[in-house]
Amino acid sequence: MDHAWSWFALHADQRIRTMNMYFVLFALLTAGYGTFVGLKSYWIAAALAGVGAIASIAFLLLKERNRTLVKLAERPLRELQAMLADTCSIPIRRTAGGEWQSTRGSFALSPLRASS
């Protein structure tokens, strides 16, 4: 179970870091674009816009890769947590959304809910 949690945590953190890097790059490219348009250096501004478009596509592909890797860890975690609940005699049921939930309370056995 430690391996699955480590896998999940690593790639979930990687998704967040990738988005942070994208925002920083986007801010720098936007500032540079605005500066060069103000200086009437339209070719440089156009080049920066092109770099921004290519970077956006690259970051989109990285986001999808990380999303897939996070999803790969979710199923083993759910199954391992269900086995752990069975071993510990914790009655569980599956919700309509596919999440395992304890029948003793309203907390979700698996806190995994990936966002897109």
Secondary structure by P-SEA (a helix, b strand, c coil): caaaaaaaaaaaaaaaaaaaaaaaaaaaaaaaaaaaaaacaaaaaaaaaaaaaaaaaaaaaaaaaaaaaaaaaaaaaaaaaaaaaaaacbbbbbccccbbbbcccccccccccccc
